[in-house]
Amino acid sequence: MDNPRNVHLRMRGSTPPNVYNLTLRERMFHGVRTIRLNPVDGANLGMAVLVSVVHSVAMMMAGGFSAWLVYRYLGLKFVSRSWFNLDTTWAVSLVLVGALSLAIILANEH
């Protein structure tokens, strides 16, 4: 069904039509109206669970490995001296991604 070799095929791409029902979320998500992808007849529930588990494990392993590398090669003194405000970093990155998305959308309209 989600075969990456078919991405170039219209209406049969990696996620063909009639695989998901698109519905608006019942409530706002972080202040934004969003669309929920609901698998048709629950057929893709097993794959969705598998993908989310594999993604979670991969992210935990990557984060743990990165933390180990910093601890092993730079030490705790480096971490304590070079600590940064993660809230500000996330806010700046979200603003930059939003601005980039807006620029791409505006560029494609012309």
C-alpha positions in Angstrom: 0.0 0.0 0.0 2.6 2.6 1.0 5.2 1.6 -1.5 7.9 4.4 -1.9 8.5 3.3 -5.6 5.0 4.6 -6.5 5.4 8.1 -5.2 5.5 9.5 -8.8 2.2 7.9 -9.7 -0.8 10.3 -9.4 -3.7 9.1 -7.2 -1.6 5.9 -6.4 1.4 7.5 -4.5 2.8 6.4 -1.2 -0.6 7.2 0.4 -3.3 6.5 -2.2 -6.8 7.9 -1.9 -9.4 6.1 0.3 -6.7 5.0 2.8 -7.5 7.8 5.3 -10.6 9.8 6.2 -9.7 13.4 6.7 -11.6 15.0 9.6 -11.1 18.2 11.5 -10.0 17.7 15.1 -12.7 18.2 17.7 -10.7 20.8 19.6 -7.9 23.2 18.7 -4.4 21.8 18.7 -2.0 24.3 20.2 -4.4 27.0 19.1 -4.7 25.8 15.5 -7.5 23.9 13.7 -5.9 20.7 12.4 -6.9 17.8 10.3 -6.9 14.2 11.7 -6.0 11.3 9.5 -8.2 8.4 10.4 -7.4 5.0 8.8 -10.3 3.7 6.7 -11.9 0.8 8.6 -8.9 0.7 11.0 -7.0 -1.4 8.4 -3.8 0.5 9.0 -3.9 0.5 12.8 -1.2 -2.1 13.2 1.1 -0.3 10.8 0.5 3.0 12.5 1.4 1.5 15.9 4.5 -0.2 14.5 5.7 3.1 12.9 5.1 5.1 16.0 7.0 2.5 18.2 9.9 2.3 15.7 10.1 6.1 15.5 10.0 6.5 19.3 12.7 3.9 19.8 14.9 5.4 17.1 14.6 8.9 18.6 15.4 7.6 22.1 18.4 5.8 20.8 19.6 8.8 18.8 19.1 11.1 21.8 20.8 8.7 24.2 23.8 8.2 21.9 24.1 12.0 21.4 24.0 12.5 25.2 26.6 9.8 25.7 28.9 11.3 23.1 28.7 14.7 24.8 29.3 13.2 28.2 32.2 11.0 27.0 34.1 13.5 24.9 33.2 16.9 26.3 32.4 16.1 29.9 29.9 17.5 32.4 31.8 20.8 32.8 31.3 21.6 29.2 27.5 20.9 29.5 27.2 23.0 32.7 29.1 26.0 31.1 27.5 25.9 27.7 23.9 25.3 28.8 21.3 27.2 26.7 17.6 28.1 27.0 15.8 25.4 25.2 12.4 27.3 25.3 14.0 30.1 23.3 15.7 27.7 20.9 12.3 26.0 20.2 10.5 29.3 19.8 13.1 30.6 17.3 13.1 27.4 15.3 9.3 27.4 15.0 9.3 31.0 13.9 12.0 30.3 11.3 10.2 27.2 10.0 7.0 29.2 9.8 8.6 32.0 7.9 10.3 29.5 5.5 7.0 27.7 4.9 5.3 31.0 4.2 8.0 32.1 1.8 7.8 28.8 -0.1 4.0 29.1 -0.4 4.2 32.7 -1.6 7.0 31.8 -4.1 4.9 28.9 -5.5 1.8 31.2 -6.1 3.6 33.3 -8.7 
